[in-house]
Amino acid sequence: MPQQENVRLYTLSTCSHCRATKKFLDESNIEYTFTDVDLLTGDERKAMLDEVMKFNPQCSFPTILIGDKVIVGFREDEIRKALKI
């Protein structure tokens, strides 16, 4: 089985597209890490938003990193292609 790309999500706890992305990855048995940016506060939140803006200047959610590929929004076809599933 090929080595899985590193998957990192920047999400909001209240975002339906973010929840759909997590559900899709869970159902596909894909390991990932995520941060619900809206649950952070103060400097931690500002630092995380600065990090998101490096990958997605619009700072919209979800912002998904799969290896060196950035996908903005729940785009199942793009996610599948990036993960080769």
C-alpha distances in whole Angstrom, upper triangle without the diagonal:
4,7,9,12,15,17,21,23,27,28,32,32,35,32,31,29,27,27,26,23,22,22,20,17,18,18,14,13,13,14,17,21,24,28,30,33,36,36,36,40,42,40,37,37,38,36,33,35,35,31,31,33,32,29,31,35,35,34,33,30,27,26,23,21,17,17,20,21,23,24,27,27,25,24,21,21,20,18,16,16,15,12,11,11
4,6,9,12,14,18,21,25,27,30,31,33,31,30,28,26,26,25,22,21,22,19,17,18,18,15,14,12,14,16,19,22,26,29,31,34,34,34,38,40,38,35,35,36,33,30,32,32,29,28,30,28,26,28,31,33,31,30,28,25,24,20,18,14,14,17,17,20,21,24,25,24,22,20,19,18,16,14,14,13,10,9,11
4,6,9,12,15,19,22,24,28,29,32,30,29,26,24,25,24,21,20,21,19,16,17,18,15,13,11,11,13,16,20,23,26,28,31,31,31,35,36,35,31,32,33,30,27,29,29,26,25,28,26,23,26,29,31,29,29,26,24,22,18,16,12,11,15,16,19,20,23,24,23,22,20,20,18,16,15,15,13,10,11,12
4,6,8,12,15,19,21,24,25,28,26,25,23,21,21,20,17,16,18,16,12,14,15,12,11,8,8,10,13,16,20,23,25,28,28,28,32,34,32,29,28,30,27,24,26,27,23,22,25,23,20,23,26,27,26,25,23,20,18,15,13,9,9,13,13,16,16,20,21,19,19,17,17,15,13,12,12,10,7,9,10
4,6,10,13,16,19,22,24,26,24,24,21,19,21,20,16,16,18,16,13,15,17,14,13,9,9,9,12,15,18,21,22,26,26,26,29,31,29,26,26,27,24,22,23,23,20,19,21,20,17,19,23,24,23,22,20,18,16,12,9,6,5,9,10,12,14,17,18,18,17,16,16,14,11,12,12,8,7,10,12
4,7,10,13,16,20,21,24,22,23,20,18,19,19,15,15,17,16,12,15,17,15,13,10,8,7,9,11,15,18,19,23,23,23,26,27,26,22,22,24,21,18,20,20,17,16,19,17,15,18,21,23,21,20,18,16,14,10,8,6,5,9,10,12,13,16,18,17,17,17,18,15,12,14,14,11,9,13,14
4,7,10,13,16,18,21,19,19,16,14,15,15,12,11,14,13,10,12,15,13,12,8,7,5,7,9,12,15,16,20,20,20,24,26,24,21,20,22,20,16,18,19,15,14,17,16,14,16,19,20,18,17,15,12,11,7,6,5,7,10,10,10,11,13,14,14,14,14,16,13,10,12,13,10,9,13,14
4,7,10,13,15,18,16,17,15,12,14,15,11,11,14,14,11,13,16,15,14,11,9,6,5,6,8,11,13,16,17,17,20,22,21,17,17,18,16,13,14,15,12,11,14,14,12,13,17,18,15,15,12,10,8,6,5,7,9,10,10,10,11,12,13,13,15,15,17,15,12,15,16,13,12,16,17
4,6,10,12,14,13,14,12,9,11,12,9,9,12,13,11,13,16,15,15,12,11,7,6,4,6,9,10,13,14,15,18,20,19,16,15,17,15,12,13,14,12,10,13,14,11,12,15,15,13,12,9,7,6,5,6,9,11,13,12,10,10,10,10,11,13,14,16,14,12,15,17,14,14,18,18
4,7,10,12,11,13,12,8,11,13,11,11,14,15,14,16,19,19,19,16,14,11,9,6,5,6,7,10,11,12,15,17,16,14,12,13,12,9,9,12,9,7,11,12,10,10,13,13,10,9,7,6,5,6,8,12,14,15,14,11,11,10,10,12,14,16,19,17,14,18,19,17,17,21,21
4,7,9,7,10,9,6,8,11,9,9,13,14,14,15,18,19,19,17,16,12,10,7,6,5,6,8,10,11,14,17,17,15,12,14,14,11,11,14,12,10,13,15,13,12,15,14,10,9,6,5,7,9,11,14,17,18,17,14,12,11,10,11,14,16,19,17,15,19,21,19,19,22,22
4,5,5,9,9,7,9,12,11,11,14,16,16,17,20,21,21,19,19,15,13,10,8,5,6,5,8,10,13,16,17,15,12,14,15,12,11,15,15,12,15,17,16,15,16,14,11,9,7,7,10,12,15,18,21,22,20,17,15,13,12,13,16,18,21,20,18,22,24,22,22,26,25
4,6,9,10,8,8,11,12,11,13,16,16,16,19,21,21,20,19,16,14,11,9,5,8,7,7,11,14,17,19,16,14,17,18,14,15,18,18,15,18,21,20,18,20,18,15,13,10,10,13,15,18,20,23,24,23,20,18,16,14,15,18,19,23,22,20,23,26,24,24,27,26
4,7,9,8,8,11,13,13,14,17,18,18,20,22,23,22,21,19,17,14,12,9,10,8,10,13,16,19,21,19,16,18,20,17,16,20,20,17,20,22,21,19,21,18,15,13,10,11,14,16,20,22,26,26,24,21,19,17,14,14,18,19,23,23,21,24,26,25,25,29,27
4,6,5,6,9,10,11,12,14,16,17,18,20,21,20,20,17,17,13,12,10,11,10,12,15,18,21,22,20,17,19,20,17,16,19,19,16,18,21,19,17,18,16,14,10,8,8,12,14,17,20,23,24,22,18,16,13,10,11,14,16,20,19,18,21,23,22,23,26,25
4,5,5,6,9,10,10,12,14,15,16,18,20,19,20,18,18,15,15,12,14,14,16,19,21,24,26,23,20,23,24,20,19,23,22,18,21,23,21,19,21,18,16,13,10,9,13,15,18,20,24,25,22,19,16,14,10,9,13,14,18,18,17,19,22,22,22,24,23
4,5,5,6,9,10,10,12,14,15,16,18,17,18,16,16,14,14,13,14,15,17,19,22,25,26,23,20,22,23,19,18,21,20,16,18,21,18,16,18,16,14,11,8,7,10,11,15,17,21,21,19,16,12,10,7,6,9,11,14,14,13,16,18,18,18,21,20
4,5,5,6,9,10,11,12,14,15,17,15,15,13,13,10,11,9,11,12,14,16,19,22,23,20,18,20,20,16,16,19,17,14,17,19,16,15,18,16,13,10,7,5,9,10,13,15,19,20,17,15,12,10,8,7,11,12,15,15,13,16,18,17,17,21,20
4,5,5,6,9,10,10,12,14,15,15,15,13,13,11,12,11,13,14,15,17,21,24,25,22,20,22,23,19,19,22,21,18,21,22,20,19,22,20,17,14,11,9,12,12,16,17,21,22,20,18,15,14,11,9,13,13,17,17,14,17,20,19,18,21,20
4,6,5,6,9,10,10,12,14,14,15,14,15,13,15,14,16,17,18,21,24,27,28,25,23,25,25,21,21,24,22,19,22,23,21,19,22,20,18,15,12,10,13,12,16,16,20,22,19,17,14,13,10,7,10,10,13,14,12,14,17,17,16,19,17
4,5,5,6,9,10,11,12,11,12,11,12,11,13,13,15,17,18,20,24,26,27,23,21,23,23,19,19,22,20,17,19,21,18,17,20,19,17,14,10,8,10,9,12,13,16,18,16,14,11,11,8,6,8,8,12,12,9,11,14,14,13,16,15
4,5,5,6,9,10,10,9,10,9,10,9,11,11,15,16,17,19,22,25,26,22,21,23,23,19,20,22,20,17,21,22,19,19,22,21,18,16,12,10,12,10,13,13,17,19,17,16,14,14,12,9,12,11,15,15,11,13,16,15,14,17,16
4,6,5,6,8,10,10,12,11,13,12,15,15,18,19,19,22,25,29,29,26,24,27,26,23,23,26,24,21,24,25,22,22,25,24,22,19,15,13,15,14,16,16,20,22,20,19,16,16,14,11,13,11,15,16,13,14,17,17,15,18,15
4,5,5,6,9,9,11,11,14,14,17,17,20,21,22,24,28,31,31,28,26,28,27,24,24,26,24,21,24,25,22,21,25,24,22,19,15,13,15,13,15,14,18,20,18,17,14,15,13,9,10,8,11,12,10,10,14,14,12,14,12
4,5,5,6,5,7,8,11,11,15,16,19,21,21,23,27,29,29,26,25,27,26,22,23,25,22,20,23,23,20,20,24,23,21,19,16,13,14,11,13,12,15,18,16,16,14,15,14,11,12,10,12,13,9,10,13,12,10,13,11
4,5,5,6,8,9,11,12,16,16,20,21,21,23,27,30,30,27,25,28,27,23,25,27,24,22,26,26,23,24,27,26,24,22,18,15,17,14,16,15,18,21,19,19,17,18,17,14,15,13,16,16,13,13,16,16,13,16,13
4,5,8,10,12,15,16,19,20,23,24,24,27,30,34,34,30,29,31,31,27,28,30,27,25,28,29,26,26,29,28,26,24,20,18,19,17,18,17,20,23,21,21,19,20,18,14,15,12,15,16,13,12,16,16,14,15,12
4,5,9,11,15,16,20,21,24,26,26,28,31,34,34,31,29,32,30,27,28,30,27,24,27,28,24,25,28,28,26,24,20,18,18,15,16,14,17,20,19,19,17,19,18,14,14,11,13,14,11,9,13,13,10,11,8
4,6,9,13,15,19,20,23,26,25,27,31,33,33,29,29,31,30,26,28,29,26,25,28,28,25,26,29,29,27,25,22,19,19,16,17,15,17,20,19,20,19,21,20,17,17,14,16,17,13,12,15,15,11,13,11
4,6,10,12,16,18,21,24,23,25,28,31,30,27,26,28,26,23,25,26,23,21,25,24,21,22,26,26,24,22,19,16,16,13,13,11,13,17,16,16,16,18,17,15,15,13,15,15,11,11,13,12,9,11,10
4,7,10,14,16,19,22,21,22,26,28,28,24,24,26,24,21,23,24,21,20,23,23,20,22,26,26,23,22,19,16,16,13,12,11,13,16,16,17,16,18,18,17,18,16,18,17,13,14,16,14,11,14,13
4,7,10,13,16,19,18,19,23,25,24,20,20,22,20,17,19,21,17,16,20,19,17,19,22,22,20,19,16,13,13,10,10,9,11,14,14,14,14,16,16,15,16,15,18,16,12,14,16,14,12,15,15
4,7,10,13,16,15,15,19,21,21,17,17,19,17,14,16,18,15,14,18,18,16,18,21,21,18,18,15,13,12,10,10,11,12,15,15,15,15,16,16,16,18,18,20,18,15,17,19,16,15,18,18
4,7,9,12,12,12,16,19,18,15,14,16,15,11,13,16,13,12,16,16,15,16,19,19,15,15,12,10,10,9,10,12,14,16,16,14,14,14,14,14,17,17,20,18,15,18,20,17,17,20,20
4,6,9,8,9,12,15,15,11,10,13,12,9,11,13,11,11,14,15,15,15,17,17,14,13,11,10,10,11,12,15,17,18,18,16,16,15,15,16,19,20,23,21,18,21,23,20,20,24,24
4,6,6,7,11,14,15,12,10,13,13,10,11,14,13,12,15,17,16,16,18,17,13,12,10,10,11,12,15,17,20,21,20,17,17,15,15,15,19,20,23,22,19,22,24,22,22,26,25
4,5,5,9,11,12,9,6,9,10,7,7,11,11,9,12,15,15,14,15,15,11,11,9,10,11,13,15,18,20,21,20,17,17,15,15,17,20,22,25,23,21,24,26,23,24,27,28
4,5,8,11,13,11,7,10,12,10,10,13,14,12,15,18,18,16,17,16,12,12,11,12,13,16,18,22,24,24,23,20,19,17,16,18,21,23,27,25,23,27,28,26,27,30,30
4,7,10,12,10,8,12,13,11,12,15,15,15,17,20,20,19,20,19,16,15,14,14,16,18,20,23,25,26,25,22,22,20,19,20,24,25,29,27,25,28,30,28,28,31,31
4,7,9,6,5,9,10,8,10,13,13,13,16,18,19,19,19,19,15,16,15,16,16,18,20,23,24,25,25,22,22,20,20,22,25,27,30,28,26,29,31,28,28,32,32
4,7,6,5,8,10,10,11,13,15,15,17,19,21,20,20,20,17,18,17,18,19,21,23,26,27,27,28,25,25,23,23,25,28,30,33,31,29,33,34,32,32,36,36
4,5,5,6,9,10,11,13,14,16,17,19,21,21,20,20,17,19,19,21,21,23,24,27,29,28,29,26,26,24,25,27,30,33,35,33,31,35,36,33,34,38,38
4,5,5,6,8,10,10,12,14,15,17,19,19,19,20,17,19,20,21,20,22,23,26,27,26,27,24,26,24,25,28,30,32,35,32,31,34,35,32,33,36,37
4,6,5,6,9,10,11,12,14,16,18,18,18,19,16,18,17,18,18,19,20,23,24,24,24,22,23,22,23,25,28,30,32,30,28,31,32,29,29,33,34
4,5,5,6,9,10,11,12,14,16,16,16,16,13,14,14,15,15,18,19,22,23,23,23,20,21,19,20,22,25,27,30,28,26,29,31,28,28,32,33
4,5,5,6,9,10,11,13,15,15,14,15,12,14,15,17,16,18,19,23,24,23,23,20,21,20,21,24,26,29,31,28,27,31,31,29,30,33,34
4,6,5,6,9,10,11,13,14,14,16,13,15,16,17,15,17,17,21,21,20,21,19,20,19,21,23,26,28,30,27,26,29,30,27,28,31,32
4,5,5,6,9,10,11,12,13,14,10,13,13,13,12,14,14,18,19,18,18,16,17,16,18,20,22,24,27,24,22,26,27,24,24,28,29
4,5,5,6,9,10,10,10,10,7,10,11,12,11,14,15,18,20,19,18,15,16,14,16,19,21,24,26,23,22,26,27,24,25,29,30
4,6,5,7,9,10,9,11,9,12,14,15,13,15,15,19,19,18,18,15,17,16,18,21,23,26,27,24,23,27,27,24,26,29,31
4,5,5,7,9,10,12,9,12,13,13,11,12,12,15,16,14,15,13,15,14,17,19,21,23,25,22,21,24,24,21,22,26,27
4,5,5,6,8,9,6,8,9,10,7,10,10,14,15,14,13,10,12,11,13,16,18,20,22,19,18,22,22,19,21,24,25
4,5,5,4,7,5,9,11,12,9,12,12,16,17,15,15,12,13,11,14,18,19,22,23,20,20,24,23,21,23,26,28
4,6,6,10,9,12,13,14,11,12,12,15,15,12,13,10,13,13,16,19,20,23,23,20,20,23,23,20,22,25,27
4,6,9,8,10,11,11,8,9,8,12,12,10,9,7,9,9,13,16,16,19,20,16,16,19,19,16,18,21,23
4,5,5,7,9,10,7,9,10,14,15,13,11,8,9,7,11,14,15,18,19,16,16,20,19,17,20,23,24
4,5,8,11,13,10,13,14,17,18,16,15,12,12,10,13,17,18,21,22,19,20,23,23,21,23,26,28
4,5,9,11,10,13,15,18,20,18,16,13,12,10,11,15,17,20,21,19,19,23,23,21,24,27,28
4,7,9,8,11,13,17,19,17,16,12,12,9,11,14,16,20,21,19,19,22,23,21,23,26,27
4,6,7,10,13,17,19,18,16,12,11,7,8,11,13,17,19,17,17,20,21,20,21,24,25
3,5,8,12,15,18,18,15,12,10,7,6,9,12,14,17,15,14,18,19,18,19,22,22
4,6,10,12,16,16,14,10,8,6,5,7,10,12,15,13,12,16,17,16,17,20,20
4,7,10,13,13,11,7,6,5,6,9,11,13,15,13,11,15,16,14,15,19,19
4,6,10,10,8,6,5,6,8,9,10,11,13,11,9,12,13,11,12,15,16
4,6,7,6,5,6,9,11,12,12,13,15,11,10,13,13,10,11,14,16
4,6,5,6,8,11,13,13,13,13,13,10,8,10,10,7,7,11,13
4,6,8,11,14,16,17,16,16,16,13,11,13,12,8,9,12,14
4,7,10,13,16,17,16,17,17,13,13,15,13,10,12,14,17
4,7,10,13,14,13,14,14,10,10,12,11,7,10,13,15
4,7,10,12,11,13,13,10,10,13,12,9,12,15,17
4,6,8,7,10,11,7,7,11,11,9,12,14,16
4,7,8,11,12,10,10,14,14,13,15,18,18
4,6,9,11,10,10,13,15,14,16,18,18
4,6,9,9,8,11,13,13,14,16,16
4,6,5,6,9,10,11,12,14,14
4,6,5,6,9,10,10,12,11
4,5,5,6,9,10,10,10
4,5,5,6,9,10,10
4,5,5,6,8,9
4,6,5,6,5
4,5,5,7
4,6,8
4,6
4
